[in-house]
């Protein structure tokens, strides 16, 4: 149980540090209307997520409605027409009998 508590405290500190490092203010948490092209808070939230998950960049949007939607967006942004996507797949534990 103490191990879980330590992880909670560590993760909370990491998130709070990311908010501080990216100068997130109360005004950044207000909603935006229209396309939100000038929504500074949205850009800051992307940077916060990238820092927390130690990623190069992040794209966090409530408009993503499913995992398939996010996968399509990621693949569409990284592959050009005619590119070949190669992936490895094993047998899922639920589908395979041992």
N, C-alpha and C positions, 0 to 999 in steps of 0.2 A: 504494500500500500504506500509506503514511503517513497518508493521508486516512482510510482505514478504521480504523487504529489510533487516530487522534484521535477518531473517532466512538465507538469502543468505550469509550475513557477518559471521554468526556463523558457517555455514557449510564450508565456504571457510577456515576459521581459523582452523577448525577441520582437514580438509584435509592437509593443509600446516603443521600443527603440526605433523601429522602422517608421512609425508615425512621427516620432520626433525628428529623425534624420531627414524626412521628406517634408517637414514643416506643415503638417496637416493641421488646419485650423477649423473652427466650427463652421465657418462660411463654406468650406470645401465639402461639407456633408449635406448641403442643401441640394435639392433636386434641380434638374434643368429641364427646360421645355424645348421642343423642336428637335433638331439634330444633335444638339449639345456640342457643336464644334468648338465652342469657347468654354466648355466645362472643365475648368482647371482641376476641380476635385476628382474628376474621373481619371485624369492623367496621373494625379498623385496616388490614387488608389492602385492604379496599375504598377507604379513604382514601389508602393508598399508591398504588394503581393510578390513582386519580383525579388525584393530584398528578403522577405520572410522565407521564401522557398528557395533562396539562393539561385535564382534563375537569371538568365540574360535579360529577359523582358517578360511582361505578362499582359494579358488581355482579359480583363474581368468585366463582364457585361450581364445585366439581368435579362437581356434579350436572348441569350443562349437558352434554348428551351429543352435541350437534351444532350446527352453525351455524343450522339451521332452528329448533332449540329456543330458542336465544338470540334469534333474530329474532322468534319468536312472543312470547316474554316481553317484549321491548321494545315491540312493537306493542300487545300486550294491556295493558300498563301505561300507554300514552300515548293510546290511542284509546278512545272510548266507543262503546257499541252504537249503530249507525246512522251513525257518522262515515264520511266518504268519504276514502280514502287515494288521493292522486294521486301518481304517480311517472313519471319519464321514463326511457326505456330506448332505448339504441341497439343497433346490431347488434354482437354479440360477435365479436372478430377471428377466432376459430376457426370460427364458424358462417357468416361472410360471406366470399364470394369477392370479391377486388378485381379 
